[in-house]
């Protein structure tokens, strides 16, 4: 029997990952995007995103994947997906212009018998508004991909959440149901509004956990406690669990969680008793925690001549296993530095860097920095940066190591000539 044909509209990170993952389930997949340059690159597997196993998965499914910037090539299908990432500004506010444009293209050109699944990260009320303007069956599938782990999660989700116009599950068309069942995981159906809030609730609760961890880690720094000693005890509490976000970090980055906090904040107007204080508190503490590297540098400069300081930076992406620098703590740190600082930086994936700071040199590897810097900042927890202190002190000529994620193993006593600081730990020297 011929496999169903699925068309994906929008080849951003979301569209690329999901289309390839669905093709791997045995479906024939057509992919559309306005950008001819993007389609040309993707057709040759020149993907503009970095994800583990992406190239291998694409190569193994090349016979089931077709890319085009011609709408006529993709309108003949059994099921359509709107898979464009939603653009956000620096405050997490969404811009739905491109999403609406793609929806109008789909609704005007595809036969009305073809259902549409929205994968894009849309705000509360969006699906209902679209459904009220169209005679097409529209579903909202809650996307929970994680940068750097997107392929694994797309192939093997822990559950799939689907928003419907109402609670009548009979609305699920056979072709879409066959796609959902291919994931072999629990399927959870709910109304549009519940699904939209569910997506934001996931990120909001993650943000709450991140914020609580960062707050408590800061308390540890102030009183001389060690957060890493506390973490195992918390993970053994079943109400918290071993998979909880208990690693201190430099605020919330990447754009997705910030977007959902901003969206919930906009819904919870002053007419509600709780006001906006909770999401505002998360936003403010995230901004404060991102200033932690700058605070460490300011403390260091109280005793050193800033005109002669060279800064080394390990890590530019907002997290490991991605080349995305959106809201990256490293980039925010760079933007706050005075132009007089000379900066040497390395990241295993980031090859170009847009910043207002002009005195930045991107190096070929991380170790070459150590010979010529005074201060080392490790601002992305890449595994390549996990090193023994003894391996660093042989080369490092500076006097301060700022290691927020505790990547450096203190296998020797920290030399008195070096100060070492990490999140949630007492300062050494």
DRENZANU-877630 format. One record per residue (C-alpha): chain; residue number from 1; x, y, z. Coordinates in steps of 0.2 Angstrom, whole numbers, always signed. Layout:
! DRENZANU-877630
   chain     n      c1      c2      c3
       A   NUM       X       Y       Z
...
***
This chain:
! DRENZANU-877630
   chain     n      c1      c2      c3
       A     1      +0      +0      +0
       A     2      +7     +17      -5
       A     3     +12     +27     +11
       A     4      +3     +43     +15
       A     5     +10     +59      +9
       A     6     +13     +73     +21
       A     7     +18     +91     +17
       A     8     +27    +103     +29
       A     9     +26    +122     +27
       A    10     +41    +131     +34
       A    11     +59    +124     +35
       A    12     +65    +132     +51
       A    13     +72    +122     +65
       A    14     +55    +115     +69
       A    15     +51    +110     +51
       A    16     +68    +102     +47
       A    17     +68     +91     +62
       A    18     +50     +86     +62
       A    19     +49     +82     +43
       A    20     +65     +71     +43
       A    21     +59     +62     +59
       A    22     +42     +59     +51
       A    23     +50     +53     +35
       A    24     +60     +40     +46
       A    25     +43     +33     +52
       A    26     +39     +28     +34
       A    27     +29     +42     +27
       A    28     +33     +51     +11
       A    29     +37     +69     +15
       A    30     +36     +85      +5
       A    31     +44    +101     +12
       A    32     +40    +119      +6
       A    33     +48    +136     +10
       A    34     +48    +153      +2
       A    35     +67    +154      +2
       A    36     +74    +147     -14
       A    37     +92    +148      -6
       A    38     +86    +138      +9
       A    39     +78    +125      -1
       A    40     +93    +123     -12
       A    41    +105    +121      +3
       A    42     +93    +109     +12
       A    43     +91     +98      -4
       A    44    +110     +96      -3
       A    45    +109     +92     +15
       A    46    +117    +109     +19
       A    47    +106    +111     +35
       A    48    +107    +129     +43
       A    49    +104    +120     +60
       A    50    +115    +109     +71
       A    51    +107     +94     +79
       A    52    +115     +77     +84
       A    53    +111     +63     +71
       A    54    +102     +75     +59
       A    55    +114     +72     +44
       A    56    +113     +53     +46
       A    57     +94     +53     +48
       A    58     +92     +64     +33
       A    59    +104     +53     +22
       A    60     +95     +37     +27
       A    61     +78     +44     +22
       A    62     +83     +54      +6
       A    63     +71     +43      -5
       A    64     +56     +49      +6
       A    65     +60     +68      +7
       A    66     +57     +81      -6
       A    67     +61     +99      -5
       A    68     +53    +113     -15
       A    69     +50    +132     -16
       A    70     +36    +129     -28
       A    71     +19    +128     -20
       A    72     +12    +117     -34
       A    73     +25    +103     -29
       A    74     +17    +101     -12
       A    75      -1    +105     -12
       A    76      -5     +86     -17
       A    77      -5     +78      +0
       A    78     -15     +69     +13
       A    79     -10     +80     +28
       A    80      -2     +97     +30
       A    81      +9    +103     +44
       A    82     +13    +122     +48
       A    83     +30    +120     +55
       A    84     +38    +137     +55
       A    85     +46    +143     +71
       A    86     +38    +159     +78
       A    87     +49    +174     +78
       A    88     +52    +183     +95
       A    89     +60    +199    +100
       A    90     +73    +201    +114
       A    91     +59    +202    +127
       A    92     +50    +186    +121
       A    93     +36    +194    +112
       A    94     +30    +184     +97
       A    95     +28    +190     +79
       A    96     +14    +180     +71
       A    97     +15    +189     +54
       A    98     +25    +175     +45
       A    99     +14    +161     +53
       A   100      -2    +170     +47
       A   101      +5    +172     +30
       A   102      +9    +153     +28
       A   103      -8    +148     +35
       A   104     -16    +159     +22
       A   105      -6    +151      +8
       A   106     -11    +133     +15
       A   107     -29    +138     +17
       A   108     -31    +146      +0
       A   109     -21    +133     -10
       A   110     -24    +116      -2
       A   111     -40    +106      -5
       A   112     -52    +109     +11
       A   113     -52     +90     +13
       A   114     -34     +90     +18
       A   115     -32     +93     +37
       A   116     -19    +105     +44
       A   117      -8    +101     +60
       A   118      -1    +117     +67
       A   119     +16    +113     +75
       A   120     +22    +131     +77
       A   121     +23    +138     +95
       A   122      +8    +149     +95
       A   123      -1    +160    +109
       A   124     -17    +156    +118
       A   125     -32    +159    +107
       A   126     -23    +158     +90
       A   127     -30    +141     +85
       A   128     -48    +145     +89
       A   129     -47    +161     +79
       A   130     -40    +151     +64
       A   131     -53    +138     +66
       A   132     -67    +151     +65
       A   133     -60    +158     +49
       A   134     -58    +141     +40
       A   135     -68    +126     +35
       A   136     -53    +115     +36
       A   137     -50    +103     +50
       A   138     -36    +111     +61
       A   139     -26    +102     +75
       A   140     -13    +109     +86
       A   141      +1     +97     +91
       A   142     +11    +103    +105
       A   143     +29    +104    +101
       A   144     +42    +101    +115
       A   145     +58    +100    +106
       A   146     +74    +104    +115
       A   147     +89    +112    +105
       A   148    +103    +100    +105
       A   149     +91     +85    +108
       A   150     +78     +88     +95
       A   151     +80     +73     +84
       A   152     +79     +61     +99
       A   153     +64     +69    +106
       A   154     +55     +70     +89
       A   155     +58     +52     +86
       A   156     +54     +46    +103
       A   157     +43     +58    +113
       A   158     +37     +54    +130
       A   159     +19     +59    +125
       A   160     +10     +68    +111
       A   161      -2     +82    +115
       A   162     -15     +87    +103
       A   163     -27    +101    +103
       A   164     -45     +99     +95
       A   165     -59    +111     +92
       A   166     -68    +102    +106
       A   167     -66     +86    +116
       A   168     -74     +75    +102
       A   169     -59     +63     +97
       A   170     -69     +57     +82
       A   171     -63     +73     +73
       A   172     -45     +65     +72
       A   173     -44     +60     +53
       A   174     -37     +42     +49
       A   175     -21     +49     +41
       A   176     -17     +60     +56
       A   177     -21     +46     +68
       A   178      -9     +35     +59
       A   179      +5     +48     +61
       A   180      +1     +49     +79
       A   181      +1     +31     +82
       A   182     +18     +29     +73
       A   183     +26     +37     +89
       A   184     +21     +23    +100
       A   185     +18     +34    +115
       A   186      +3     +40    +125
       A   187      -8     +52    +115
       A   188     -17     +66    +125
       A   189     -31     +75    +117
       A   190     -38     +91    +124
       A   191     -46    +107    +118
       A   192     -36    +120    +108
       A   193     -35    +132    +123
       A   194     -30    +118    +135
       A   195     -16    +112    +123
       A   196     -10    +130    +121
       A   197      -9    +133    +139
       A   198      -1    +116    +142
       A   199     +13    +120    +130
       A   200     +16    +136    +141
       A   201     +13    +127    +157
       A   202     +27    +115    +153
       A   203     +40    +129    +150
       A   204     +33    +140    +164
       A   205     +36    +126    +177
       A   206     +53    +122    +170
       A   207     +57    +141    +171
       A   208     +50    +141    +189
       A   209     +62    +126    +193
       A   210     +77    +134    +185
       A   211     +74    +151    +194
       A   212     +72    +142    +211
       A   213     +88    +132    +208
       A   214     +97    +148    +203
       A   215     +90    +158    +218
       A   216     +96    +144    +231
       A   217    +113    +142    +222
       A   218    +115    +161    +225
       A   219    +111    +159    +243
       A   220    +124    +145    +244
       A   221    +137    +157    +237
       A   222    +133    +170    +250
       A   223    +134    +159    +265
       A   224    +148    +147    +260
       A   225    +137    +132    +256
       A   226    +140    +120    +241
       A   227    +124    +117    +230
       A   228    +132    +101    +223
       A   229    +132     +93    +240
       A   230    +113     +98    +242
       A   231    +107     +92    +225
       A   232    +108     +73    +228
       A   233     +97     +75    +243
       A   234     +84     +84    +233
       A   235     +84     +72    +219
       A   236     +80     +57    +231
       A   237     +64     +66    +236
       A   238     +51     +59    +224
       A   239     +41     +75    +224
       A   240     +56     +83    +216
       A   241     +65     +69    +207
       A   242     +81     +64    +198
       A   243     +77     +73    +182
       A   244     +73     +90    +190
       A   245     +81    +106    +184
       A   246     +94    +107    +199
       A   247    +109    +113    +190
       A   248    +112    +131    +192
       A   249    +114    +142    +177
       A   250    +115    +159    +170
       A   251     +97    +163    +169
       A   252     +85    +157    +155
       A   253     +91    +157    +137
       A   254     +86    +151    +120
       A   255     +70    +161    +117
       A   256     +57    +147    +119
       A   257     +54    +148    +138
       A   258     +56    +167    +138
       A   259     +42    +167    +124
       A   260     +30    +157    +135
       A   261     +33    +167    +150
       A   262     +30    +183    +141
       A   263     +14    +176    +133
       A   264      +7    +170    +150
       A   265     +11    +187    +157
       A   266      +1    +196    +143
       A   267     -14    +185    +147
       A   268     -14    +187    +166
       A   269     -19    +205    +166
       A   270     -22    +216    +181
       A   271     -40    +211    +182
       A   272     -34    +194    +189
       A   273     -30    +193    +207
       A   274     -13    +186    +205
       A   275      -7    +200    +193
       A   276      +9    +198    +184
       A   277     +20    +197    +199
       A   278     +25    +178    +197
       A   279     +31    +179    +178
       A   280     +39    +196    +181
       A   281     +49    +189    +196
       A   282     +55    +175    +185
       A   283     +60    +187    +171
       A   284     +69    +199    +183
       A   285     +79    +185    +192
       A   286     +84    +177    +175
       A   287     +91    +194    +170
       A   288    +100    +196    +186
       A   289    +108    +179    +185
       A   290    +114    +183    +168
       A   291    +124    +197    +175
       A   292    +134    +184    +187
       A   293    +149    +183    +175
       A   294    +150    +202    +174
       A   295    +149    +204    +193
       A   296    +164    +192    +195
       A   297    +174    +202    +182
       A   298    +170    +218    +192
       A   299    +175    +211    +208
       A   300    +192    +205    +200
       A   301    +195    +223    +192
       A   302    +194    +230    +209
       A   303    +212    +224    +212
       A   304    +218    +224    +194
       A   305    +222    +237    +180
       A   306    +207    +235    +168
       A   307    +217    +243    +153
       A   308    +229    +228    +152
       A   309    +217    +213    +155
       A   310    +214    +200    +142
       A   311    +198    +189    +143
       A   312    +196    +171    +137
       A   313    +179    +165    +134
       A   314    +175    +146    +132
       A   315    +157    +144    +124
       A   316    +146    +156    +114
       A   317    +130    +146    +111
       A   318    +116    +148    +124
       A   319    +118    +129    +128
       A   320    +128    +114    +123
       A   321    +125    +104    +107
       A   322    +118    +119     +97
       A   323    +125    +134     +88
       A   324    +111    +145     +93
       A   325    +117    +161    +102
       A   326     +99    +168    +105
       A   327     +99    +176    +122
       A   328    +116    +168    +126
       A   329    +124    +173    +142
       A   330    +140    +174    +133
       A   331    +134    +187    +120
       A   332    +125    +197    +134
       A   333    +142    +196    +144
       A   334    +151    +203    +128
       A   335    +139    +217    +126
       A   336    +142    +223    +143
       A   337    +161    +223    +142
       A   338    +170    +239    +139
       A   339    +178    +241    +121
       A   340    +195    +242    +129
       A   341    +195    +223    +133
       A   342    +204    +211    +121
       A   343    +194    +195    +120
       A   344    +199    +178    +114
       A   345    +184    +166    +112
       A   346    +181    +148    +106
       A   347    +165    +138    +103
       A   348    +165    +121     +95
       A   349    +150    +126     +84
       A   350    +149    +145     +83
       A   351    +160    +151     +69
       A   352    +153    +168     +67
       A   353    +147    +181     +80
       A   354    +137    +196     +78
       A   355    +141    +208     +93
       A   356    +144    +227     +95
       A   357    +161    +222    +103
       A   358    +175    +224     +91
       A   359    +190    +217     +99
       A   360    +185    +198     +98
       A   361    +196    +185     +91
       A   362    +188    +168     +87
       A   363    +201    +154     +90
       A   364    +204    +137     +83
       A   365    +203    +128     +99
       A   366    +200    +131    +118
       A   367    +218    +127    +124
       A   368    +227    +140    +114
       A   369    +218    +154    +124
       A   370    +226    +150    +140
       A   371    +243    +155    +136
       A   372    +238    +174    +133
       A   373    +223    +178    +145
       A   374    +221    +185    +162
       A   375    +204    +178    +165
       A   376    +195    +163    +159
       A   377    +176    +162    +158
       A   378    +167    +146    +154
       A   379    +150    +151    +149
       A   380    +143    +136    +139
       A   381    +143    +118    +147
       A   382    +151    +109    +132
       A   383    +158     +92    +137
       A   384    +174     +97    +128
       A   385    +177    +110    +142
       A   386    +176     +97    +156
       A   387    +195     +96    +161
       A   388    +206     +93    +176
       A   389    +212    +109    +184
       A   390    +230    +101    +183
       A   391    +228    +101    +164
       A   392    +224    +120    +164
       A   393    +236    +126    +176
       A   394    +251    +120    +165
       A   395    +246    +132    +152
       A   396    +235    +146    +160
       A   397    +245    +162    +164
       A   398    +230    +171    +172
       A   399    +223    +173    +189
       A   400    +204    +170    +188
       A   401    +194    +155    +182
       A   402    +175    +159    +181
       A   403    +167    +141    +179
       A   404    +148    +143    +183
       A   405    +144    +125    +178
       A   406    +158    +117    +188
       A   407    +166    +109    +173
       A   408    +183    +110    +179
       A   409    +188     +95    +190
       A   410    +198    +101    +205
       A   411    +210     +87    +205
       A   412    +223     +97    +213
       A   413    +222    +111    +226
       A   414    +219    +128    +217
       A   415    +235    +137    +217
       A   416    +235    +153    +228
       A   417    +239    +163    +212
       A   418    +222    +158    +205
       A   419    +205    +162    +211
       A   420    +191    +150    +206
       A   421    +172    +154    +206
       A   422    +157    +143    +202
       A   423    +138    +144    +204
       A   424    +132    +138    +221
       A   425    +149    +136    +228
       A   426    +161    +146    +240
       A   427    +174    +156    +231
       A   428    +192    +148    +232
       A   429    +206    +160    +235
***
